[in-house]
Amino acid sequence: MEIFGLISLTILALVAIFYLLKRMNQKKIKENKNTIDPFVVKAMASKIASDAQKHRKDQEKYNYIKSNDDAG
C-alpha cells in the first residue's frame, strides 16, 4: 500500500507541475499578444497608404466622368 501511495503522489506532482507550466506559458502568450512586429506595422501602413492613393485616383476618375455627364 505504501508503494501505491508514493506512485499516486508522484503522478499528482507531475500533473500539478505540468498544469503550472501550462498556465505560465499562457500568461506569456497573453502578454506578448498585444505587441506587433515593427516590420508588420510598416507593411500595414504602406498598404493603407497605397489603398488611399488608389481610392483618390478612382474618385478623381469618377468625378471627371460625372462632371462630363452633367455638362452634356
Z-matrix of the N, CA and C atoms (Angstrom, degrees):
N
C 1 1.456
C 2 1.524 1 110.42
N 3 1.310 2 117.45 1 -30.74
C 4 1.454 3 121.88 2 -178.96
C 5 1.536 4 111.10 3 -66.58
N 6 1.319 5 117.65 4 -37.80
C 7 1.461 6 121.89 5 -179.88
C 8 1.534 7 109.64 6 -68.89
N 9 1.320 8 116.91 7 -39.45
C 10 1.462 9 120.75 8 178.41
C 11 1.533 10 110.45 9 -60.91
N 12 1.301 11 117.29 10 -42.21
C 13 1.476 12 121.77 11 178.32
C 14 1.517 13 111.28 12 -64.30
N 15 1.318 14 118.10 13 -40.33
C 16 1.458 15 122.35 14 179.18
C 17 1.534 16 110.82 15 -66.34
N 18 1.328 17 115.88 16 -42.07
C 19 1.471 18 120.00 17 178.07
C 20 1.528 19 110.31 18 -64.99
N 21 1.320 20 116.97 19 -42.48
C 22 1.468 21 120.78 20 178.96
C 23 1.520 22 111.00 21 -62.80
N 24 1.321 23 116.67 22 -42.48
C 25 1.461 24 121.24 23 179.43
C 26 1.524 25 110.59 24 -64.64
N 27 1.320 26 117.40 25 -40.01
C 28 1.462 27 121.56 26 178.70
C 29 1.524 28 110.86 27 -64.43
N 30 1.316 29 116.99 28 -44.58
C 31 1.464 30 120.98 29 178.82
C 32 1.525 31 110.00 30 -63.41
N 33 1.325 32 117.05 31 -43.02
C 34 1.462 33 121.13 32 178.42
C 35 1.529 34 111.18 33 -61.32
N 36 1.330 35 116.63 34 -41.78
C 37 1.457 36 120.87 35 178.97
C 38 1.532 37 110.57 36 -64.23
N 39 1.324 38 117.90 37 -42.38
C 40 1.462 39 121.09 38 179.18
C 41 1.530 40 111.48 39 -63.74
N 42 1.319 41 116.08 40 -41.30
C 43 1.466 42 120.00 41 178.17
C 44 1.524 43 110.09 42 -64.35
N 45 1.315 44 117.53 43 -42.52
C 46 1.466 45 121.38 44 -179.95
C 47 1.535 46 110.62 45 -64.01
N 48 1.317 47 117.02 46 -42.97
C 49 1.470 48 120.85 47 178.64
C 50 1.528 49 110.06 48 -63.24
N 51 1.330 50 116.99 49 -44.78
C 52 1.458 51 121.03 50 178.97
C 53 1.530 52 110.41 51 -59.81
N 54 1.327 53 117.01 52 -44.20
C 55 1.461 54 122.02 53 179.96
C 56 1.528 55 110.74 54 -62.05
N 57 1.331 56 116.95 55 -45.66
C 58 1.469 57 120.41 56 -179.13
C 59 1.527 58 111.27 57 -64.36
N 60 1.320 59 117.51 58 -41.31
C 61 1.465 60 120.36 59 178.25
C 62 1.525 61 111.19 60 -64.06
N 63 1.311 62 116.47 61 -38.97
C 64 1.466 63 120.73 62 178.80
C 65 1.528 64 110.43 63 -64.83
N 66 1.320 65 117.27 64 -43.77
C 67 1.476 66 121.14 65 178.92
C 68 1.522 67 111.57 66 -63.63
N 69 1.330 68 117.22 67 -40.68
C 70 1.458 69 120.60 68 178.49
C 71 1.525 70 110.32 69 -63.21
N 72 1.308 71 117.24 70 -40.18
C 73 1.458 72 121.43 71 179.27
C 74 1.528 73 110.89 72 -66.37
N 75 1.328 74 117.69 73 -37.90
C 76 1.459 75 120.65 74 178.52
C 77 1.523 76 111.03 75 -64.92
N 78 1.326 77 117.51 76 -37.35
C 79 1.463 78 120.76 77 178.35
C 80 1.524 79 110.15 78 -64.88
N 81 1.327 80 117.33 79 -41.00
C 82 1.464 81 120.41 80 178.99
C 83 1.522 82 110.85 81 -64.42
N 84 1.315 83 116.86 82 -39.15
C 85 1.463 84 120.65 83 179.20
C 86 1.528 85 109.87 84 -64.73
N 87 1.326 86 117.56 85 -41.86
C 88 1.461 87 120.72 86 179.35
C 89 1.524 88 111.25 87 -65.01
N 90 1.331 89 117.72 88 -38.41
C 91 1.458 90 121.38 89 179.52
C 92 1.522 91 110.79 90 -66.91
N 93 1.315 92 117.67 91 -39.55
C 94 1.456 93 121.47 92 -177.70
C 95 1.522 94 112.77 93 -82.65
N 96 1.304 95 117.50 94 -8.58
C 97 1.457 96 121.17 95 -175.35
C 98 1.523 97 111.67 96 -67.74
N 99 1.314 98 118.06 97 -29.52
C 100 1.454 99 121.53 98 -175.95
C 101 1.520 100 113.67 99 -83.91
N 102 1.306 101 118.64 100 -5.17
C 103 1.455 102 120.41 101 -179.54
C 104 1.519 103 109.90 102 -95.84
N 105 1.335 104 115.25 103 141.81
C 106 1.457 105 121.38 104 178.62
C 107 1.520 106 107.64 105 -120.39
N 108 1.300 107 115.68 106 137.69
C 109 1.451 108 121.68 107 179.33
C 110 1.533 109 109.44 108 -62.85
N 111 1.332 110 118.42 109 135.90
C 112 1.472 111 120.61 110 -179.94
C 113 1.534 112 113.46 111 -57.65
N 114 1.312 113 116.92 112 -33.37
C 115 1.464 114 120.13 113 177.56
C 116 1.523 115 110.29 114 -62.34
N 117 1.324 116 117.04 115 -41.04
C 118 1.464 117 121.58 116 179.03
C 119 1.527 118 110.26 117 -66.65
N 120 1.323 119 117.05 118 -39.65
C 121 1.460 120 121.10 119 179.31
C 122 1.528 121 109.95 120 -61.28
N 123 1.328 122 117.04 121 -45.52
C 124 1.469 123 120.75 122 179.50
C 125 1.526 124 111.21 123 -63.75
N 126 1.322 125 116.17 124 -40.72
C 127 1.460 126 119.70 125 179.70
C 128 1.530 127 110.69 126 -64.99
N 129 1.321 128 117.27 127 -40.88
C 130 1.461 129 120.50 128 178.95
C 131 1.525 130 110.70 129 -65.66
N 132 1.331 131 117.29 130 -42.73
C 133 1.468 132 120.88 131 179.41
C 134 1.522 133 110.46 132 -63.33
N 135 1.318 134 116.95 133 -40.73
C 136 1.459 135 121.13 134 178.62
C 137 1.531 136 110.69 135 -63.28
N 138 1.303 137 116.77 136 -43.18
C 139 1.470 138 121.68 137 179.66
C 140 1.524 139 110.43 138 -63.72
N 141 1.323 140 117.37 139 -43.44
C 142 1.466 141 121.03 140 179.27
C 143 1.522 142 110.16 141 -63.12
N 144 1.349 143 117.04 142 -43.25
C 145 1.460 144 120.89 143 179.92
C 146 1.524 145 111.23 144 -63.91
N 147 1.318 146 117.81 145 -42.57
C 148 1.468 147 119.72 146 -179.94
C 149 1.531 148 110.91 147 -68.52
N 150 1.325 149 117.64 148 -37.27
C 151 1.462 150 120.48 149 176.49
C 152 1.530 151 111.22 150 -64.39
N 153 1.330 152 116.46 151 -39.72
C 154 1.466 153 120.37 152 179.11
C 155 1.526 154 110.30 153 -65.90
N 156 1.317 155 116.50 154 -41.09
C 157 1.468 156 120.22 155 178.92
C 158 1.533 157 110.72 156 -64.26
N 159 1.318 158 116.84 157 -42.41
C 160 1.465 159 120.87 158 177.78
C 161 1.531 160 110.26 159 -63.56
N 162 1.305 161 116.69 160 -41.19
C 163 1.458 162 120.99 161 179.54
C 164 1.535 163 110.33 162 -62.34
N 165 1.335 164 116.07 163 -43.53
C 166 1.466 165 118.95 164 178.89
C 167 1.524 166 111.18 165 -61.59
N 168 1.341 167 117.20 166 -41.49
C 169 1.466 168 120.11 167 178.76
C 170 1.524 169 110.66 168 -63.61
N 171 1.331 170 116.51 169 -42.60
C 172 1.463 171 120.26 170 178.35
C 173 1.524 172 111.12 171 -62.72
N 174 1.331 173 116.61 172 -39.73
C 175 1.464 174 120.11 173 178.78
C 176 1.526 175 110.62 174 -65.47
N 177 1.336 176 117.69 175 -39.43
C 178 1.461 177 120.97 176 178.45
C 179 1.521 178 110.13 177 -62.20
N 180 1.331 179 117.78 178 -43.57
C 181 1.465 180 121.43 179 178.19
C 182 1.527 181 110.38 180 -63.39
N 183 1.313 182 117.35 181 -42.97
C 184 1.457 183 121.70 182 -179.57
C 185 1.523 184 110.39 183 -63.55
N 186 1.350 185 115.98 184 -45.10
C 187 1.466 186 119.61 185 -179.54
C 188 1.520 187 111.18 186 -65.93
N 189 1.333 188 118.21 187 -35.64
C 190 1.458 189 122.26 188 178.72
C 191 1.535 190 109.66 189 -66.37
N 192 1.330 191 116.92 190 -45.20
C 193 1.462 192 120.90 191 178.91
C 194 1.528 193 110.09 192 -64.20
N 195 1.318 194 116.62 193 -42.49
C 196 1.458 195 121.37 194 -178.95
C 197 1.526 196 110.66 195 -63.97
N 198 1.338 197 117.73 196 -41.87
C 199 1.461 198 120.33 197 -178.61
C 200 1.521 199 110.58 198 -68.62
N 201 1.331 200 118.64 199 -33.30
C 202 1.463 201 121.02 200 175.86
C 203 1.527 202 111.00 201 -67.56
N 204 1.309 203 117.96 202 -38.10
C 205 1.457 204 121.37 203 178.78
C 206 1.525 205 111.25 204 -66.64
N 207 1.334 206 115.61 205 -37.78
C 208 1.461 207 119.99 206 -179.91
C 209 1.530 208 111.03 207 -69.19
N 210 1.318 209 116.47 208 -33.58
C 211 1.466 210 120.41 209 -177.24
C 212 1.524 211 111.60 210 -74.02
N 213 1.339 212 117.52 211 -32.23
C 214 1.459 213 121.23 212 -173.18
C 215 1.445 214 111.94 213 -89.49
